[in-house]
């Protein structure tokens, strides 16, 4: 090991262990958040997944909005897609507090069970449900992760040799190090990109210097400069609007057929009403939505933005690299697998540290505490995620504060897992991994039993849960036969 | 000449060239103070350096505001990681604090000249 590696060993080992208690849950939640719409659909089995043409969806949404959103300053329509098959509508006067509803393929409002859906995993991943404080915390964790990656390269300096080294049988003491190194080296580009881009996404929250200097602290200033919005006040003169389906065709002429993801109508019923169409971003790396604004009365093109400031585009490309809306299911699946393997890499690092510490200090109180927290950050978060998904099926569909009950199930399971890990010590690893594997395997059965036959999207989530369950059972059975965690 | 290994986690640490056996012992009370100081310097020095760098770039880069803002956003992790790594590699936390705060002050000062 070279001198820098020795100097950073403490940072890598202690920093890696302590911050892995948050990093592993963040990586697990982030991996699930990649499939936010699919999980959201799974958690609302009342929603039909029949495909619908965009122009028909726009017509159905308009008809519904004319009934429920009469007089509202703002209408919003999310057109159905392969990932979110229901039509989403919103209406109101405050863009941040719109009334929202989902529509079935016949245009009727759906009343699905209340849930945070897959959005919960995104919020947990991005801010630990703590708002601005959470973003600060995640930003700090991301910076330590970046430093751990760099220090890890210096500590495990035989990087190419390590990459081809995995000795699960030859020397069990080394097996965990081999797993840690193999995953760390194989995932190095992914880990660097995902961690760096994650900190970039959060930089605005914890480092407002540029906003202070350039925009006098106005947080919305940069976006207002980057996105050319076309807004005009209401004239007060009534006028009838062209059908939304025709407006959609006008927008598609600029943005591409089938590429419009959402429509926003401002001042509906007024002579100055406008329709703004946003392009979907699922076929491009940068998460920037080109948009056009049309006159809602005569369909005239008023404004468009299909070119972007290059630096804004580069920034949004980093956002796109992190949120992976591009690349289709294969790319999202790759992110999902890499995210979970990244969590496994950190878990293996924790096991290495704890085993070495046990050899030197024995089973003291601090060792028991460290073992418990490490186990709860891995097995506990898996159990918590499964409890969240299972509570969606086990709680009554109509229940006051239902969303909060689901979140409560998540934290209750995590708390119980921590208590169990503190009580049982390292023996809890095996129990919690096997239990998580069993629950994940049971998830498709629970889905079928409580919500009946599903569609392809729900089937894909069930299949993913079953695969993960099988792998967890294998990990619990195979890996923990190694004496290092017995 | 071998570079000096900073005594971050105690004197007389057993370091092996084999990363299987390398392990940092738990810090003693005295080392704990040094460790706390390094953590403090890493956090505050990184923040100060990032702030100073941003002020400097915002003042001197000859681009429109939005370009500079989105550029600085992409650079944000670098000063933090740099100072964090330096805080645990340098012989003393004071040296890193002097460098990071000094550089931050210099950059912010140059930025305020514009």
Contacts between the chains, C-beta under 8 A, distances in Angstrom:
chain1	res1	chain2	res2	distance
A	1	B	15	6.9
A	1	B	16	7.6
A	1	B	17	5.3
A	1	B	18	7.9
A	1	B	19	6.2
A	1	B	22	6.2
A	3	B	2	6.8
A	3	B	3	4.0
A	3	B	5	6.3
A	4	B	3	8.0
A	4	B	89	6.1
A	5	B	19	8.0
A	6	B	5	5.1
A	6	B	15	5.1
A	6	B	22	7.7
A	7	B	5	5.7
A	7	B	6	5.5
A	7	B	8	7.1
A	7	B	88	6.4
A	7	B	89	4.6
A	8	B	85	6.9
A	8	B	88	5.7
A	8	B	89	6.4
A	9	B	9	7.9
A	9	B	15	7.1
A	9	B	22	5.8
A	9	B	23	7.9
A	9	B	24	5.2
A	10	B	8	4.9
A	10	B	9	4.3
A	10	B	24	4.0
A	10	B	35	8.0
A	10	B	88	6.9
A	11	B	8	7.7
A	11	B	84	7.8
A	11	B	85	7.7
A	11	B	88	4.3
A	13	B	23	7.0
A	13	B	24	5.4
A	14	B	9	7.9
A	14	B	24	6.7
A	140	B	43	7.6
A	142	B	77	7.3
A	143	B	46	7.4
A	143	B	77	6.2
A	143	B	80	4.5
A	143	B	81	5.9
A	143	B	84	6.4
A	144	B	84	7.1
A	146	B	77	6.0
A	146	B	81	4.8
A	147	B	81	5.3
A	147	B	84	4.6
A	147	B	85	5.5
A	150	B	81	6.9
A	150	B	85	6.2
A	151	B	85	6.9
A	151	B	88	7.8
A	155	B	19	5.8
A	155	B	22	7.4
A	156	B	19	5.6
A	173	B	20	7.0
A	174	B	20	5.7
A	177	B	19	6.8
A	177	B	20	5.4
A	196	B	77	5.8
A	199	B	76	6.7
A	199	B	77	4.2
A	199	B	80	7.9
A	200	B	73	6.0
A	200	B	74	5.5
A	200	B	76	6.4
A	200	B	77	6.6
A	203	B	73	5.0
A	203	B	76	3.6
A	203	B	77	7.2
A	204	B	73	6.3
A	207	B	47	7.6
A	207	B	50	5.6
A	207	B	51	7.2
A	207	B	54	7.0
A	207	B	76	5.1
A	209	B	50	7.1
A	209	B	51	4.6
A	209	B	54	3.8
A	209	B	55	6.0
A	209	B	58	7.5
A	209	B	72	7.5
A	210	B	54	4.9
A	210	B	57	7.7
A	210	B	58	5.5
A	210	B	68	6.8
A	210	B	69	5.0
A	210	B	72	4.3
A	210	B	73	7.2
A	211	B	69	7.1
A	213	B	54	7.0
A	213	B	55	5.8
A	213	B	58	4.2
A	213	B	59	7.3
A	213	B	111	7.6
A	214	B	58	5.5
A	214	B	65	4.6
A	214	B	68	6.5
A	214	B	69	5.6
A	215	B	65	7.2
A	215	B	69	7.4
A	221	B	65	8.0
A	221	B	69	7.9
A	222	B	65	7.7
A	222	B	66	5.8
A	222	B	69	4.4
A	222	B	70	6.9
A	225	B	64	7.8
A	225	B	65	6.4
A	225	B	66	3.9
A	225	B	69	7.8
A	226	B	66	5.3
A	226	B	70	7.3
A	309	B	64	7.8
A	309	B	66	5.6
A	309	B	67	6.0
A	309	B	70	7.2
A	310	B	67	7.7
A	311	B	63	7.7
A	311	B	66	7.4
A	311	B	67	4.4
A	311	B	68	8.0
A	311	B	70	4.3
A	311	B	71	5.2
A	312	B	66	6.4
A	312	B	67	7.7
A	312	B	70	4.9
A	314	B	70	7.1
A	314	B	74	6.8
A	315	B	70	4.1
A	315	B	73	5.7
A	315	B	74	5.8
A	318	B	74	6.4
A	353	B	23	7.7
A	356	B	21	7.9
A	356	B	23	4.3
A	357	B	23	7.2
A	357	B	26	7.8
A	360	B	23	6.9
A	360	B	25	7.0
A	361	B	26	7.3
A	366	B	26	7.7
